[in-house]
Amino acid sequence: MNNDFIQGKWKEIKGDLRKAWGNVTDDEWEKTKGDATAIAGVLQQKYGMAKEEASQKVSAVMDKYLSSTREDLDKPERPH
């Protein structure tokens, strides 16, 4: 996933992650710097998830943002 995209949407993504996994502290989220692998590692530690499960869950959250951005780009521009 594009790092610039993640950084641009990090506050929104972090909000969704926080809702789903409330036991992770703000400091822990910030230490990941939006890196999906690091986020999955935090989930593994805090929730005892398997690596693949954690990665899939993180990807699902991030893909939601990627999909919505693609949809916005695909919409035809309205005439003014």
C-alpha positions in Angstrom: 0.0 0.0 0.0 1.2 3.5 -0.8 2.9 5.1 2.2 2.0 8.6 1.1 -1.7 7.5 1.0 -1.5 6.0 4.5 0.1 9.1 5.9 -2.5 11.4 4.3 -5.3 9.3 5.8 -3.6 8.3 9.0 -5.9 10.2 11.4 -9.0 8.6 9.8 -7.4 5.1 9.6 -6.2 5.4 13.2 -9.7 6.3 14.3 -11.1 3.1 12.8 -8.3 1.0 14.2 -8.9 2.6 17.6 -12.6 1.7 17.4 -11.9 -1.9 16.5 -9.0 -2.4 19.0 -9.4 -0.1 21.9 -6.8 -1.7 24.1 -4.0 -0.3 21.9 -2.8 3.1 23.3 -2.3 6.2 21.2 1.4 6.0 21.7 1.4 2.4 20.3 -0.6 3.6 17.3 1.8 6.5 16.7 4.9 4.3 17.0 3.6 2.2 14.0 3.7 5.4 11.9 0.9 3.9 9.8 3.0 0.9 8.8 0.6 -2.1 8.2 3.2 -4.6 9.3 3.9 -2.8 12.5 0.2 -2.3 13.2 -0.3 -6.1 12.7 2.6 -6.7 15.2 0.9 -4.6 17.8 -2.4 -6.5 17.3 -0.5 -9.8 17.7 1.0 -8.7 21.0 -2.1 -7.1 22.5 -4.7 -9.6 21.3 -2.7 -12.8 20.7 -3.7 -12.9 17.0 -1.8 -15.0 14.6 0.4 -13.0 12.2 -1.8 -13.8 9.2 -5.0 -12.9 11.0 -3.7 -9.6 12.2 -2.4 -8.8 8.7 -5.7 -9.6 7.1 -7.6 -7.4 9.6 -5.3 -4.5 9.2 -5.5 -4.8 5.4 -9.3 -4.9 5.5 -9.3 -1.5 7.4 -6.8 0.1 5.1 -8.4 -1.4 1.9 -11.6 0.4 2.9 -9.8 3.7 2.6 -8.1 2.7 -0.6 -11.4 1.6 -2.2 -13.1 4.8 -1.3 -10.3 6.9 -2.7 -10.4 4.9 -6.0 -14.2 5.4 -6.2 -13.7 9.2 -5.7 -11.1 9.2 -8.5 -13.3 7.1 -10.8 -16.3 9.5 -10.5 -16.8 11.7 -13.5 -16.4 15.4 -12.8 -19.5 17.4 -12.8 -19.7 20.3 -15.2 -19.8 23.7 -13.3 
